[in-house]
């Protein structure tokens, strides 16, 4: 956590977060926890409260809420990352993972991930994905499922080819 905080401090920008699986009980000494309260950023609000969402809100959660697998969320943007799939689909961004070590979640080799810069200007969203050892991919078998960011050595072009559990149905 300390190494991560030192990197984030260098950007000298506001930092907002939600906790993931292995973060529970670890207090982040910098930044703003979205699970503790909503945060106003210009004319937008970061929230993790699904009952508060509308087109001016950015919903940020660790998990993808199951009700939003079949019906698009009515938020400006929905950010989540539990399933470790870097992906852009409509107004959803699965943030993927920044790093997971050897044999975590059954990985056979270490996977390095990505971080994102997301800019919102008058409702227009610009997304920049920065990654290590990942490649941008779309899939011929799942053409309407967005852009995936997958490890360079994966032989298939999308995570759905490995596991249909992550298919979004809207």
C-alpha positions in Angstrom: 0.0 0.0 0.0 2.8 2.4 0.8 4.5 1.9 -2.5 1.2 2.5 -4.3 0.5 5.7 -2.4 4.0 7.1 -3.2 3.2 6.6 -7.0 -0.2 8.2 -6.7 1.1 11.2 -4.8 3.4 12.0 -7.7 0.4 12.8 -9.9 -0.7 15.6 -7.6 -4.4 14.9 -8.6 -7.4 13.9 -6.5 -7.5 10.1 -6.0 -10.8 8.2 -5.4 -11.1 4.5 -4.7 -13.2 1.6 -3.5 -11.8 -1.4 -1.8 -11.3 -4.7 -3.5 -11.1 -8.3 -2.2 -7.7 -8.1 -0.6 -8.0 -4.5 0.5 -10.6 -5.0 3.3 -9.2 -3.9 6.6 -6.3 -2.0 4.9 -6.7 1.7 5.4 -5.6 3.8 2.4 -3.7 6.8 3.9 -4.4 9.0 0.9 -7.3 9.7 -1.4 -11.1 9.7 -1.0 -13.0 6.5 -0.4 -16.2 6.4 -2.4 -17.7 3.8 -0.1 -17.6 6.3 2.8 -19.5 9.1 1.0 -20.3 10.6 -2.4 -17.8 13.0 -4.0 -18.6 15.9 -6.2 -16.2 16.5 -9.1 -17.4 19.5 -11.1 -21.0 18.9 -12.2 -20.6 15.1 -11.6 -20.8 12.9 -8.6 -18.9 9.7 -7.8 -21.1 7.3 -5.8 -21.4 3.6 -5.0 -25.1 4.0 -4.0 -27.2 2.4 -6.8 -30.3 4.1 -5.5 -28.8 7.5 -6.2 -27.7 7.0 -9.8 -28.8 9.2 -12.7 -27.1 10.6 -15.8 -24.9 13.0 -13.7 -23.6 10.2 -11.5 -20.6 7.9 -12.0 -21.3 4.6 -10.3 -18.1 3.1 -8.8 -18.2 -0.4 -7.2 -15.9 -3.3 -6.8 -18.5 -5.8 -8.1 -20.7 -5.6 -11.2 -24.2 -5.5 -9.8 -26.1 -8.5 -11.2 -29.2 -6.3 -12.1 -26.9 -4.4 -14.5 -25.8 -7.4 -16.5 -29.2 -7.5 -18.4 -30.2 -3.8 -18.3 -27.9 -0.9 -18.9 -27.3 1.3 -15.8 -28.8 4.8 -16.0 -25.6 6.5 -15.0 -23.1 8.6 -16.9 -20.5 5.9 -16.4 -20.2 2.7 -14.4 -16.7 1.7 -13.2 -16.0 -1.7 -11.6 -13.3 -4.3 -11.5 -13.9 -7.5 -9.5 -13.8 -9.9 -12.4 -10.3 -8.6 -13.6 -11.3 -8.1 -17.2 -10.2 -4.8 -18.7 -13.1 -3.9 -20.9 -15.1 -0.9 -22.3 -18.7 -1.6 -23.2 -21.2 1.2 -23.7 -21.0 3.3 -20.5 -19.4 0.4 -18.5 -15.6 0.2 -17.9 -14.4 -2.9 -16.2 -11.1 -1.5 -14.9 -9.4 -4.9 -14.9 -6.4 -5.2 -12.6 -3.2 -3.4 -12.0 -1.3 -6.5 -10.9 -1.9 -10.0 -9.7 0.9 -12.3 -8.6 1.8 -15.8 -9.6 -0.9 -18.3 -9.0 -3.4 -15.7 -7.7 -6.9 -16.9 -8.8 -5.2 -19.9 -10.5 -3.0 -17.8 -12.8 -0.1 -19.8 -14.2 2.1 -16.8 -14.6 2.1 -13.3 -13.3 -0.3 -10.9 -15.0 0.3 -7.2 -15.2 -2.5 -5.0 -15.9 -3.6 -1.5 -16.6 -4.6 1.8 -15.2 -6.9 4.3 -16.8 -7.2 8.0 -17.3 -10.8 9.0 -17.8 -11.8 12.6 -18.8 -15.3 13.9 -18.9 -15.9 17.2 -20.6 -19.5 18.4 -21.0 -20.8 14.8 -20.8 -18.3 13.5 -23.4 -16.1 10.7 -22.0 -12.6 10.1 -23.2 -10.8 7.0 -22.0 -7.1 6.2 -22.1 -6.0 2.8 -21.1 -2.4 2.3 -20.1 -1.3 -1.3 -19.9 1.6 -3.6 -19.5 1.6 -7.0 -21.2 -2.0 -6.5 -22.4 -3.3 -6.0 -25.9 -6.5 -4.3 -27.0 -8.9 -6.8 -28.7 -12.3 -7.2 -30.1 -13.8 -10.6 -30.8 -15.4 -11.8 -34.0 -17.6 -14.2 -32.0 -18.7 -11.5 -29.6 -18.6 -8.3 -31.7 -21.2 -6.4 -29.7 -19.4 -6.9 -26.3 -17.0 -4.1 -26.4 -13.2 -3.7 -26.4 -11.2 -6.1 -24.2 -7.7 -5.6 -22.7 -6.3 -9.1 -22.4 -2.8 -10.6 -21.7 -0.7 -10.7 -24.8 -0.3 -14.5 -24.6 -4.0 -15.3 -24.6 -4.8 -17.3 -27.7 -8.5 -16.2 -27.8 -9.4 -12.5 -28.4 -11.8 -12.0 -25.5 -12.6 -13.1 -22.1 -16.0 -14.3 -23.2 -14.4 -17.0 -25.3 -13.0 -18.3 -22.0 -16.0 -17.7 -19.8 -19.5 -16.6 -20.9 -20.3 -15.6 -17.3 -19.1 -12.0 -18.1 -21.4 -11.5 -21.1 -23.6 -8.4 -20.9 -27.1 -8.7 -22.4 -28.2 -5.3 -23.4 
